[in-house]
Amino acid sequence: MYGKKPKAIITDQDPAMRIAIKEVFPNAVHRCCQWHVMRKAKEHFGALYSTKEKEGFEHELKRVINRSMTISEFEKGWAAMLRQHGLRKNRHLKYMYSQRSEWVPAYFRDSFFANMSTSQRSESANNTIKSWSRHHNSMYQLVVHMEKIVEGRWQTESDLDIASMNAVPRLSTLFKIEKDASEFYTCTVMSVFKEILKKTQLGFVKEIEKDSLYEVTIKYNPMVAKMVPETYMVNINILEELVSCSCRRYEFEGLLCSHAIKVMHHVGIDHLPNRYIMKRWCKDANASVKRSTLERSMEVGATQEQEALRFATLKPRMVKILKMASKSCDAFKHLKDLLDIGEEQLALMVSENENLSCDIDTATRTDSRVMDPPVSKCKGKRKQPKRFKPPSEPKRFKPRKCSICGNTKGGHNSRTCPLKKAACKKKNNQKDGDTDSIDEEDLEDAQEEEDSM
């Protein structure tokens, strides 16, 4: 990352990782994945979720965790939840409360996390890599697969950039602020911003201090079940166009909340201030990154980092040129002649520098090669690693199938099959000489017995 350290990190509740992050990235804000915390809670609270005595506990727990905007609001709501359901002595709830500063969203409202509370993005990347690679692949095959994955991601990002540059989003309201946002935000971010504008129709504005402090109260929301009235305090400076809400959505996500926009409309600010347009959500965000990358790649030096940076800068342009040249015979011949001339000139330039080599094979060849690790042969086929399943997840049992009748509902096998018993009885009766319509009756009885099972 060229010496740039991360500002925020999301991991699971691994204590060793917590210690390592504190040592290596002391200035980064580290939080635990909320999904992992709630999955462990489900293992301990399975009975509480299902009992009628604790009905509504699951909804109340999630509401206190996700709908609390401040630390004091969370602590009051947590204490009220324990009193309501009589769970003050629950050991796991005590443990969750002791670790609250590591996973509760209210403790991270002032830090930018791009509205992420789980480690799903890194886990999805791991899943993608695992789906492409196998345990018997060599190191070379792994690198090839990784390059394909990266190229696919770059291509997808390039397609989205082109769509955002050329597409004209359809406006859902008559607000000028939405038109301003459509000129800057990408298509994906614009869809999120539209949902924020829809929520500006909820609630009422009350002036607490003239032209500085306002209160937004929401008592009804059709999208939220069992709505509890919510109150948000919005500070605003009309002259400098500064606005801040107690929900801290802009600080956490990078987009203005519906409460702040509602107050802005109330005081007469109908446009989107430039200070609240985050660069990473804009259409030209990648262009600025590419310009800074190009500037770093032109720095003088021959370190491995600079060589890799130059290679990464030139590769997409070369791929684009090759695609253009392959479309016609004349373009192909023209590019081939240019490459022949350019290759001779580059060879002369490279030969003058002792630190570089004009031959890629000799440049990468070293005395001590890194070989693939030895692969031990084993009997049979190796089993693929399976997903870890928590104890709370219900297990799926495959029903047993009888090899004689093919029925799966009876719960019997080939030894206890009713049809087999009927056939044996028929065979015994034939030996005894009794052949009076016993076979049909026995088969009918066996069929009835099997259907009753």
N, C-alpha and C positions, 0 to 999 in steps of 0.2 A: 504493500500500500504506500510505498515511497515515504516511509517514516510517519504517516498519518495514523494516529491511534484512534480506536473506536470510542465514541462518546457514551454508548449504551450497549449493554450485553444482556441477552436473555438465555438462561440455561435451565436445566432441571435442578433438583435439590441435592446435587452431588457436593458433599462437604469439601472434597479435595479440589474440585474446580473452583469453589468459592475462595479458598485460600490462594490458589494460583492466580486468579483474576485480581485479587486485592494486591498481590505482590507485583505482577507484571503491568497491570493497568490500574494504578491507584486512583486516577482521576475519572475513570469510567463509572457510570451508574449501572450497577449490576442488580438484576431482579430475577426471580425464579418464574418458571413457566406456570401460568395459572392453570393450564389444562392438566399438567401433572399433579398439581396440588389437589384439584377437584377430583381427579381419578382416584387418588389415594383416599380422599374423603368418602367417595362412593363405596369403597371397600369396607370402611368402618361404619358408615351410616346407612347401609343397605336396609337394615331393619327399621331405622327411623323413617326412611323414605316411604316404606310400605305400610306401616302401622296406622290405624285410624286415629289413635290417640295423638300422634304427632302429625296429623294432616296439615299440610301447608308449611311444614318445616323446610322442605327443599326449596320452595318458592321464596320463603323469607330469607333463607341463607344466601341465595343468589342475588336477591334484591339488595341486601345489606352490603354485599361485596361489590357489586357492579354499579349500583345506583348512588353510592355514597361519594360525594364530591370532595369532602374535606376529611381530615383525620378525626376531628372531633365528632363529625356526623357519623363516621363509621363506628367509632367506639361507643357512642350512645345507642346506635342501632344494634350493635352486637350484644350489648348488655341487655337491651329490651328483648331481643330474641331469646337469650338464655332464660330470662325470667318468664317469658310467655310459655315456653315449652319445657321448663323445668330441667335444663341441661347444664346447670352450673358445675356439676361434678363430672361431666364427660371428659375423659382423659384426652381424646383426640382433639376435641374443640379447644382444650387448654393448650395443647401443642400448636395448633394452627394459630391461635391468638398470640402465642409467644414468638412466632415467626412472621407476624403480620407485616412487619416493615420490609420483608423480602418479596412479597407476592401480591399484597392488596393494592389495587390500582390507585387508591386515594393517596398513597405515599409517594407516587411517582407522577403526579399531575403536572409538576413543574419541570419535568424532564422530557425531552423529545424522544418518542419511541415510534413515530410514524403510525400510531394507532395499533401497535402490535403488543399483545400480552402473552403470546405463546411462542414457542420455538418451532412452529410448523414449517417455516420457510427452509430452515436448515434441514429438518427431517424430510421434507419433500425432495430436497436436493440429494440427500443420502439414499432415498428410495429410488430416485432416477438412476443414480450411479449403480446401485445394486441390480436394477433390472437390466442394465447393459453388460455388467461384468459377471463372471462365474468364477468359482474357486479354482478351476483348472486353467484359467487364462494365464498367459505369460505376462511379464511386465510390459513388453512391447504392445500386446493386444490391449492391455489396460490403458496405456497412454493414447492409443489410437481411438478407443471408445471415448475417452475423456475429451479429446479434441473434437470429436463429432458432436458431443453434448454441448460443448462451449460454442461451436459454430452454429448449432441449432438455436441456442439462446440468443446469440448475436443477431441471427437472421430474424428471429421473432421480434426482438427489440427494434430492429431496423424497420420491419413492416409496421409496427405500431407507431413509430415516429412518422413514417410517411402518411399513415392514416390520420394522425393528429394534425399534421401540417395541412393536409388537403381537405379533410372533412369539415363540414359546417354543422355544428351541433344544433339540434332543434330546441328552441327555448320553450320552457314550460310555464314561465310567468312573464309579467310585463315589467319586472324590476330592471332598472338600468344596471344594477350590480351583477345580474346574471349575464347580461351582454358583455360587460367588462371582463368577467371571469372566462367567458367562452373564447376571448381573444388570447388568453394567456395559458389556461389550463389544458392538459391533455384530455383525451376523450374519457379515459378511465376516471380521472380525478373530477372531471366535469359531471359525471353521473353521480358521484358522491355529493358534490356541491349542490346539485339539484334537490337531493333528498334533504339537505340542510335547509334550503330555501322553503321547502314545503312545510317544515316544522315551524317556520316563523308565523304561521297562521294560528298556532297554539298559544294560549296564555294571554295575560294582560300585563300592561306596563304601568307601574306606579312610581311617581317621582318622589324620591326621598330627599335629595338635595338638588336644588335647581341647577340644571345644565352640568351636573357632575356625577350624581349617584342615582341609580334607578333600580327598581325591583321588578323582576319578571316572575309571575306566579302561574304555574300550569296545574290545573285541577283535573283536566280530562285529556286523555290521549287514546284514540281508538286502537292504536297499535300495541298498547301495553295492557296486559291483563292485570286486574286488581290494582288499578292505578292509585298511588299514594300522592297527595299534593306535594309539589316540589317548588322551591323558591330559589331563585338565583339573583345574586347582586352583581350589577354591571356598573363599572366606573368608566367615565368617558370624558375626554377633553375635546371639545368641539373645534377649537381653533387649531390645535396640532393634530387633530384626527387620531387620537389615541383612544383605544377601547380595551377593556379587560373584564373578563367574566369570571365568576367564582368557580365555574366548571372546569376552567383551564384547558379547554379543548385546543385552542391554538398552540399553546405551549406543548401539549402532548401529541397532537396530530399534525399541526401545521395548517389547519383550516379554521376560519372563523366559525363560531358556533351560531346557532339560530337565535339565541338570546341576545348576543351582541349585535347581530344584524337587525333584529327587531328594534332594539334601542336606537341604532343608527338611523333607521327609517323614522323613528319617532322624533328625533332631534333634527332631521333634515339632511343627513348625509346619505345620499343615494348612490354613491359610487364606491368602488373597492379601492381603498388606499394601497399605494405601492408597497408600503412597509409590511403589509399582511399578505403579500404574494410571495410565497416561498419558491425559490429558484428550482428546487428539485421536482416540483409539481408542474413546471412549465414545459411548453413544447420544445424550446431550444435548450433544455437542460443538458442534453448529450453534446450539443454543439460546443458549449463552453468547456465541457470536460475534454473533448477531443482537441480543442485549441490548447489547453494547458498541457495535455499529453504531448502534442506536437512541439511545444516550446521546450519541454524537458528532454525530448528525444534529440533535439538539435544542440544540446549542451556538449562541450568538448570533453572527451573522456573515452576510455575503452574498457570500462568495468562490465561485468556480466549483466548487471542491472540495466545499464544504458544500452548494451547490445540487445537485450530482450525487449527494451522499450522501443528501440528503433525498428526491430523486426515486427513488433505488434502494430506500430504506426504504419509501416509500409504494406503489410500483408493485406488488409481490406482493400486498399487502393489497387494493388496488383490483381487481386481477384476480380475486382470490378472491371479493370482494363482487359483481363483475359476473357471475361464473358462478352465484352463488346467486340473483341477481335475475332471470337469464334463464330460470330453470326454471318460473316461473309468471307469469301476467298480473298478478296482484295485487302480487306482489313487484316486478315491473318498474315498475308505476305508482308504487308507494311510493318506490322508489329514485329515479325520475325527479323526483318532487316534492321529495325531499330535495336532489337535485343542483341543482334550480332555485334553491331557497332558499340553498344553500351557495355557489353560483356568484355570486349577488348580494352576499353577505356578503364573500366573498373578493375580489371586484372593488373593494369599498369599502376593504378593508384594504390591498390592493396599491396602490391609487391614492394613498394617503397616504404611501407610501414612494417617494421619488424614484429609488431605485436599481433598482426593479423595474418591470415592465410587465405590465398585465393581459392584453394580447394576446400570445399566443405567437408569432404571425407577425412582429409588429413587434419583439418582443424578440430574435428570432434574425436579423432583417434588418439588415445592415450595409452601409456604402457600398462596401466592397471585398469582394466575394463570392469564395469559393474555387470555381472552376469545374473541370470535368473536364479533364484534359490532352488535347491534340489527338491523335486517333487517325489514324495514317498508313494509307492504303489500299494494300494489296498484292495482287498477282495470285495467284490460287489460294487454297487453304485453308492456314492456318497449322498447322504441326505442333505437337502437344502435347508438352511436355517429358517425356522418358522418364527412368526411374530409372537412376541411374548403376550400371553393372555392373563389378565389379572383374575384373581379368584372370584370377583364379583360378576364377571362376564359369563353368561349361561353357556354351558357346553352342549354341543349338538351331537347326539348319538345317532349313528346310522342303524336303521332297523335291520334285524336279522331276516334273511330270505331263505325259505326252504328250497332245497335243490330238487325236490320231487314235485311239489305242487306249485312252487313259485310264489306262495303267499307270504306277505310280510306282516299281516295283522295278527296272526294267531300266536306269535311268539314261540313257535316250535321249530324244530330242525328235522333233518332227514330221519333221525332215529325215532322221534315221537310223532311223525306225521300221521294224521288220521287215514289218509289214503293208503299208506303203507300197511297200517294195521288191518284195514279192510282187505287188502290183497293177500296178506298172510292168512287171515281167517278163511278167505275163499280157497286158498291153496290147501289148508288143513281139511276143510270140508270135502274137497275133491278127493283127498286121500281116503277119507272115511266113507266115501261113496254117496254122501248127501249132496246132491246137485240141484235141489229144489230152489229156484229163484232166490237163493241166499246172496248171490253176488250183487244183484241189483239193489236189494234192500240194504245190504251193508254199505254199498257205495253211496246210496241216498243218505243213510245215517251219518256216514263219514263226511259227506258234503255239508249236511246240516250242522254237524258239530264244528266243522271248520268255519262256516259262516257265523256261527254264534260267537266264536273267538274274536 
